[in-house]
Structures are given as structure tokens and as C-alpha cells.
Amino acid sequence: MKRYRFPLLAALAVSGAAAAVDRDTAQLELTQAVTAVQSAERDDAALYSPSDLDEAHAMLDSAQSASDHRDWDNVALYAERAKVTGDLASSRSRQHRAEAATAEIERTVDSLRQQLGDAP
Amino acid sequence: MRTSRKHWLLAAAVALTLAACATVPPGPPPEVARLQSELDRLHSDPRIAGNAGPELANADAAVDVLARNARTLDTRAYTQGVYIADRLVGIAEASALARYAEQRGMQLGAERERLVARETRSTTVITQTPVRVEREVVVHDDSGQLVPRDRAELLAMQNQMPGVESRVDARGLVIRLGDFMFEPGRDALTPPAEQSLDSVARVLAGDSDAAIAVEAYGPDGLAVARAEAVRDYLDARGVDGSRIATRNVAYRDSIASNDRRVEIVIRGDYR
């Protein structure tokens, strides 16, 4: 099961603890974001949730650009966005695949019911 | 004099308090109110509430933290909080709906098995009737046009594959496996695909003359791998793989760039 720590991060932001991010933390966020986006690609998000995947890529680009400028606060900010949007793309891909498979089975069940003269 | 000054100060304090109240609208900011409304919708949807996992709890927690602290956050932190909470709500909805669809798919799969068993029992007598009789007569379709005898044979084959998505067209009997019959982005078959192929193999294993092709659509590497996976699966179930041709339908020929279906074509002879 995936563990999300965004509520915790939100709480830290509220307390001001997330105001300054060091390099190691930012790089860790960036690595996790890359993993999430790659995972979304493997889940066929390009087919089933292309707009979310595009946005995750855009956020990842922004994070990497901020990393080039050693702007660790923005690296963390955009990496968090890329990660959560990549996770969203994966979730929507899973939803669409499950719904398509179910619709397929439903069609065959309806067809079989018709052949057997069953009421729908 | 002193009393009137006191009254003036009191009036000023009341005015300031009222002004302060007027500039801070009651309740959460609109973005947070929208997120709370979205969460209410998810909780009241039985498909989601009944399949809610940790994702919905995470979304609840994120929106709750945001609502309690929205007025004290600076713009950057607030915007980030809204962005993340919004995606967490989306993840909660998609995850729950995926679980709902998967459970419904399992129920329908069991129903399909039950119906297939009934269909098989009810058609046993029909399928035991020699097909040769059909081959020796001219068969007509509803439009009154002549139908090649091999078409009738293909239709008989199709009838022996209940629960399999198939059609008879100009190429022959075409059995379709949608993209979702494979693991995402891979050539591994899913259980529903294996069920369909088991039915196909049962029919083809007893027919050594049928010309079979597996045509896969989509990106080269994936399409070829999926076509070979289907061929190998059939081969392992008694259909000689050496008589199964595999073909990758080029990407440009596909109906759409995201068309990744695989079709098994049992060729017809419509001379």
C-alpha cells in the first residue's frame, strides 16, 4: 500500500518548518518525483490520463530547472507537485483500465444472457 | 469633556472591530470550501465510500489541515496546500472507483462462467451435429445472398466460443483481445485474456487445418511481444504454434495511436 505524507507536509508548512529546504531533502523529493512519474508511464498514463501525465512532466521539468539553479525550496515545491500528480495519473489509469475490462465482461454477459433467453 | 472622549474612543474601537469583521469573510476560503464539497460528494457516493482506502483518509486529513490553517498560511504555502489536497482528492476518487470496477468485474466474471457453463450444456447437442451437413449445402444468410460454406464453418466455430469477443468479417473469424487484456505496457496476459484464449484453444486444438494469424497493433516491440505471447499460450494448449503466423500491424495503419489490440484471425476462404 502506498503511503502518502502530504498531509504531514501540509502540517509542516503550516508551522513554518518547510520554509527552508536543504539540498539533500530537495534531491530526495526530486528522486521520488521521478519515480512516481516513471511509474505513471509504466501504468500507461499516456493512454488513460494524458493531461495528468503532461502536468506531472511539466512540474518535474520545473523542479529540475530549479535544481540547476540550486533553488532548493522550489525544487521541493515542484517535486512534490510532480509526485502527487504522477500518483494521480497512475490512479486514473488504473480506474480506466478496470472500467474498460468490466465493460468488456458486461458486454459478453449481456450477450450470453440474450443467447440463453435470460432477462437482463 | 473626559466622558465625551471616552465615548469617542469606544465608538472608534467598535468601528474598527466591525471593519475587521467586514474584511474577513466567514468560513473557509473558496478553494477550501470547494475541496470540502468534493470530499462530501465522495463520502456520499456509495461506490466510493464502500471502497474507500487510505487514499480517502489522506485526502480528508489534507483538507482538514488546510481548512484549519488557511487564514494563517502565506500565499505560497496556501497555494501548495490547495494543489496537493486537490490531487489527493482526485487520487481518492480514482482509487475507490477502480476498486469498485474491479469488484464488479469479478462478480461479472463469475456470472460469465456460470452462463458459459449453461451455454455449453445447451449447445452440446447442436455442436455434436456433424458440420459436414452444412458444408454440403448452400447456406443463405438473412439478406438472401449466398454465403460461402467456410463462412458457415467459421460461424459454427464462433458458436463454440461463448463469452469470447469475436466477429466474422472479410478476413475470417476475428477474436479480439483489447489492450486491457494485457498487463499495462507489457505482454503478460491477464486472467480474463487467458479465459478467452482457453476457449479459443479448445476449438482450434481439434482443427488441424485452420490457418491462424495473430495480428497485434501498437508500438513495434510491444505488439510483437504480445502477438508471440498469444501464439505461445495457444501452442501450450494444443494449437500447433508453427501454423500460427504473427503480424505486427504498423502504427500508421492503426485506427488511433493508442490502439493496442491483438486479434486472432482464423482465415476464411471466400473465393
Interface residues (C-beta under 8 A of the other chain):
Chain A: M1 K2 R3 Y4 F6 P7 L9 A10 A11 A13 V14 A18 E41 R42 D43 D44 A46 L47 L77 E80 R81 V84 T85 D87 L88 S91 R92 S93 R94 Q95 R97 A98 E99 A100 A101 T102 E104 I105 E106 R107 T108 V109 L112 R113 Q115 L116 D118
Chain B: G53 P54 E55 N58 A61 A62 V65 L66 N69 T72 L73 R76 A77 Q80 G81 Y83 I84 A85 R87 L88 G90 I91 A94 S95 L97 A98 R99 A101 E102 R104 G105 L108 G109 E111 R112 L115 V116 R118 E119 S122 P162 G163 V164 E165 G178 D179 F180 M181 P184 G185 T190 P192 N258 R260
